[in-house]
Amino acid sequence: MGAIPEMMVSVGETPWHRQGLVLPDDTVLTPASAYTLGGLDYKIVKSTMIDSQTYDPIPGRFLLKREVTDSLHDTMIGTKPQIVSDRYEIIQNREIVDLVDELGLPVTTAGTMFNSSMAWMLLDLGESVAFAGTEEATNRFLLVATHHGTGNFVVYVVTVRVVCQNTYDFATKTGDMRWSIRHSSSAQDRLVEARQGLERAYRAMDDMDRDIIQLLDRPFRESQWDLLVDTIQPFVPPREGEKRNGEWGVINTKAVNAAAETRSQLNTIWNNENGTIPQHTAFHAIQAVNEYEQHYHGHGKNRDQRMMTKFIKADMPMTRTAERLVRDLAGVS
């Protein structure tokens, strides 16, 4: 069983472990409020490490601890001592708020785990209109601040709602890591880069939705689809070789069959109703090619999530070709 948070705040949904403060569905939770309500409002300090035999300070070695304002002593974080060098730069939980506060995004969940050695905040980017009604339609920023010698400050784009270690592990495995910032002297510069990158990513998703809406509004005729298929995978005619046993042999059978199979699969996807994208639209044509290309490459993620991710990244050559041609045929700039 995964770790359950020590402290946590959640909007509109009670976690299975029923831990933390659950707010009503209509609550707009700001990062600054989540920082306090989720228990992220503590400070990490470096404490001198003492030799247990000589009681002298150990050069270049420190213990990470949670600062306690109402006590003369700091408290240990994690399940065992978190030992770092003098080069370790602390990135406080407050940096999460500073990174995302100006975006104006609502917080879905926030909390701490592993005896304050990890804090997270999950922000909702809203549901993509192109994939409304699917879980994958809701993209989220997941920001994670770790406070031990081996973890980084990390920003992901995920679709999973994080409420515990299990959901955190699943989100980070299936999500898209955008920034990973080491606890070093360059941490502050990297945090500035991450803030700028988060703003660009958020705006890019808005632009993507506007672009998709335009493509969804444009019809795509069968004749246009046929032209697209001919461009993506031209028909390969058989080539005759030398005559054997009184018959002319085909010397390019493999190429002929491969081309025919590709064309057949593209047409099958184009003619099938997938329940998400309106058929016979410009966007449907692009995603039919995208669906085939990802299947060809053996990607195993959920279809809707694959579609959205690959459309944003535009990192598949067949789909890029299809997108350019579809835009030309449909008159979409």
SULWO-V26721 format. One record per residue. SS is DSSP state (A for helix, B for strand, O for the rest). BURIAL is I if it has 24 or more other ideal C-beta (glycine too) atoms within 12 Angstrom, else O. Layout:
BEGIN
[[SS BURIAL] [SS BURIAL]]
END
This chain:
BEGIN
[[O O] [O O] [O I] [B O] [O I] [O I] [B I] [B I] [B I] [B I] [B I] [O O] [O O] [O O] [O I] [O O] [O O] [O O] [O I] [O I] [B I] [B I] [B I] [O O] [O O] [O O] [O O] [O O] [O I] [O I] [A I] [A I] [A O] [A I] [A I] [A O] [A I] [O I] [O I] [O I] [O I] [O I] [O I] [B I] [B I] [B I] [B I] [B O] [B O] [B O] [O O] [O O] [O O] [O O] [O O] [O O] [B O] [B O] [B O] [B O] [B O] [B I] [B I] [B I] [B I] [B I] [O I] [O O] [O O] [O O] [O O] [O O] [O O] [O I] [B I] [B I] [O I] [O I] [O O] [O O] [O O] [O I] [B I] [B I] [B O] [O O] [O O] [O I] [O I] [O I] [O I] [O I] [O I] [A I] [A I] [A I] [A I] [A I] [A I] [A I] [A I] [A O] [A I] [O O] [O I] [O I] [B I] [B I] [B I] [B I] [B I] [B I] [B I] [O I] [O I] [O I] [O I] [B I] [B I] [B I] [B I] [B I] [B I] [B I] [B I] [B O] [B O] [O I] [A I] [A I] [A I] [O O] [O O] [O I] [A O] [A I] [A I] [B I] [B I] [B I] [B I] [B I] [B I] [B I] [B I] [B I] [O I] [O I] [O I] [O O] [O I] [O I] [B I] [B I] [B I] [B I] [B I] [B I] [O I] [O I] [O I] [O I] [O I] [B I] [A I] [A O] [A I] [A I] [A I] [A O] [A I] [A I] [A O] [A I] [O I] [B I] [B O] [B I] [B I] [B I] [B I] [O I] [O I] [O O] [O O] [O O] [A I] [A O] [A O] [A I] [A I] [A O] [A O] [A I] [A I] [A O] [A I] [A I] [A I] [A O] [A I] [A I] [A O] [A O] [A I] [A O] [A O] [A I] [A I] [A O] [A I] [A I] [A O] [A O] [A I] [A I] [O O] [O I] [B O] [O I] [O O] [A O] [A O] [A I] [A I] [A O] [A O] [A I] [A I] [A O] [A I] [A I] [O I] [O O] [O O] [O O] [O O] [O O] [O O] [B O] [B O] [B O] [B O] [B O] [O O] [O O] [B O] [B O] [B O] [B O] [O O] [O O] [A O] [A O] [A O] [A O] [A O] [A O] [A O] [A O] [A O] [A I] [A I] [A O] [A I] [A I] [A I] [A O] [A I] [A I] [A O] [O O] [O O] [O O] [O O] [O I] [O I] [O O] [O I] [O O] [B I] [A I] [A I] [A I] [A I] [A I] [A I] [A I] [A I] [A I] [A I] [A I] [A I] [A I] [A I] [A O] [O O] [O O] [O O] [O O] [O O] [O O] [A I] [A I] [A I] [A I] [A I] [A I] [A I] [A I] [A I] [A I] [A O] [O O] [O O] [O I] [A O] [A I] [A I] [A O] [A O] [A I] [A I] [A O] [A I] [A I] [A I] [A O] [A I] [A I] [O O] [O I] [O O]]
END
